[in-house]
Amino acid sequence: MWHGFLDESRRGTTYLVVAVVVRPRELDGVRSALRRLVRAGQRRVHFKKESDSRRRELVARMRRMGLRAAVWTVRDSDDIRARRLCLSAAATWLQELGVTRLAVESCAHQDLRDRQTLAAVLEKVDDPFVYEHLRPAEDPVLWASDAVAWCFGAGGDWRQRVQPMLDAVVRLDQDPENAKPGNRPSGR
């Protein structure tokens, strides 16, 4: 059983969605550890706004927490279509993984479309997970999804830093059949 936390990023023509998964029994510890990463004057960790040295520190700490993640990417200039494709693939993977709850970072202009996309995927299964949209400050595990999305999208050394956390990378414009959960997150 897992809980998922999903965020997205756009890098040029590539749109990507990242889901971090955590076992329910580990959530309190992970949330506490992530909250301790917030500096005085911050409400949350937002990777885009951090310095490179701080980003390196944050990724190292998240890796030590044992966080697991998966990434879905597609090259598409249309954000609505790209998000729908990535979110559908992610929802299918998460459902098959055994996720029981999914928190999606809220963005008012896309929340309704997200609910429609998730409902379309989950209406086909017997025991669908529950999902909700949350603001980043409402659940610190969303910060981890933001961090992995930023690093993966940046490529190079940043992508290498989060690579050990990744259980799946699915490039939907190259192999949509690869959207199934071939790799499972490692459990503790």
N, C-alpha and C positions, 0 to 999 in steps of 0.2 A: 504494500500500500504506500502511496506517495501523495504529496501535495505539490502542485506546480505553480510557478510564478513566472509570468510572461511579460516581456517587453520587446520593443522593436527598435530598429535603427535604419537609416537610409544613408548609403554611401555612394554618391554618384548615381549610376543606373541600377545599383544593387540594393534591393530591399531585403532586410533580414529580420527574423523573429527568433528570439531565444527564450527557452523555457528552462528554468532551474528547478530541479526536483529535490524535495527533502522528505524524509520519512517523518510521519506525524510525531513519533516519540522524540525526534531530534529538534523539532521546531522551536521550542522554548529556548534551548541552548544556542541555536543558530541566530535567532532573533536577538537575544541578549548580546552575543558576540558582535553582531552587526551594529547594534545600537552603540556599543562602545567605540566604534570607528568614527562616530560623529564628533566633530570638533566643536569647541565653544563657538557659538554664533551660527552654527549650521542647524537646520531642521532635519536634514537628511544628507546622505552621500549621493552626489550627482556627478557621474564620471566626467561628463563634458566640461564641468567647471573646476575640476581638480588639476593640480600641477602634475607634471610627469613623475616627479619623485613620489608624490602622494599616491598616484595611480599604481606605481610599482609596489609600494607598501600595501595598498589595499588588495591588490591581486594576490600577493603573497599570503596575506592573512586569510583571504577567502579560500585559497587552495588548501591551507592548513585546516580549515573547517571541514574539508572533505565534500564541498559542494559539487554536485553533478549537474550537467547541462546538456542541452541539445540545441542545434541551430538549423534553421530552414532559410534558404536564400533563393531569390529569383531575380533575374535581370528584367526589369519592367519599369518604364517611366511613369506608369499609372499607379499611384499609391493605393487606390481603392482596390484595384484588381490584384496587385501584388500582395497586399495585406490579406485579402480573402483567400488567396491560394496558399500562402504560408500558414495562416491561422487554421485553415481546414486540414492541412497536412499535419500540423502540430497537434491539433485536437485528436486526430485519428491515432497518432503515435502515443499520445498521453493516455487515451482511453485504453489502448491495447496494453500499455505499460501497467495499468492499474491505478492511475491517478484517481483520487476520490474528490479532490477539490482543486480548482484552478483559480488563481487570482491574476487578472489581467490589468496592467497599468491603464488607468482611465485617461481617456482623451475625449472630451465631450462630443466632438464632432464625429467620432468614429465608433462610439460605444454601441449605438443602435445597430449599425452594420455588423459589429462584432457579435452581438447577441444573435442576430439572424444567421450568421455564418456558423456559430457554435451550435445553434438549435438544429440547423440542417444536418450537421455531422452527427449529433448525438441522438436525433430521432431514429436513427438506424440501428441503435444498440439497445440491448436489454437493460443494462444497468449503467446509465450515463453518470458522469461526474457532475458535481455542482460547480458553478462558476460565478464569479462576481468581478466587477470592475472596482478597483481601489486606487486612490491617490497614492503616490509613492510614500508619503509620510505615514500612511495607514499600515503598511507592512514593510519592515526593513528588508525582507527577502527580495522584494522587488528591486532593491538597490543592486543586489547581486546580478539579477538579470540585465539590468542597465549596464553594469560593468562588463559582463561577458559580451553583450551586444556591441558596446563601444570598442572593446579590444579586438573582437573578431573582425569588425568592420574596418578598423584601422589597418589590419594586416601586419605583415612583417614580424618584428619582435613582440609587438602587443599580442598578436594572434598566438605566437609561440608560448607566451606566458599563460594563456588560458587553455591551451591545447590539452594539458593533463586533466582538465575538468570535463572535457567533452566526450560524451558517449556516442553522439551521432552528429554528423554534419550532412545535411541533405540539400543538394543543389537541384531545386525543382525544375529548372529550365534545362538541366542535363539529363536527369533520370528520375522522373516522377514516381516510378515504381519503387524507388529506394526510400520512400516516405514511411515505410513500415519499420517497426522497432526491431532492427536487427541486433543492436547492442542494447544491453540493459544497464542501467546505472548500477555501479558497484555499491553494495550495501555494507554497513559496518556491523 
